[in-house]
Amino acid sequence: MNWKLMTTAAALGMAAIVGTSTMAASAPAASKLLTSIDPDKDGTADMNEVRAAAGALFDKLDRDHDGTLDAKELRGRVSAKDLKAADPDNDGTLTKDEYLALVAGRFKAADPDNDGTLDAKELKSVAKLLK
């Protein structure tokens, strides 16, 4: 991934943390999501677990199998503003790499203790991109 894309994704992640509550899931929903994406059952999700869940969701959402997600396929998971910011080629869609960069940025922003893992509380701001 290129640096500009990662920087954009990190900025989007920070916006998701300080943004509206529509970007975050409820605590019970985040806890349930954590259980479903935590194969080692350690009570946290690391970047590999989050990327795997996000990649699987991308594949599921890409109904036309063109390798990109448009606003319709994203179904409200990303605001129009965030979609534009995460779309460096300005084609109105996110490739899997662009989507995963967005997820990575939100992961980093949701990990204030920088321990490389998210507990259920921290996962709330990333949850919309994983379920």
Beta strands, then each sheet from edge to edge (+ up, - down):
strand 1: 45-46
strand 2: 68-69
strand 3: 94-95
strand 4: 117-118
sheet 1: 1+ 4-
sheet 2: 2+ 3-
end
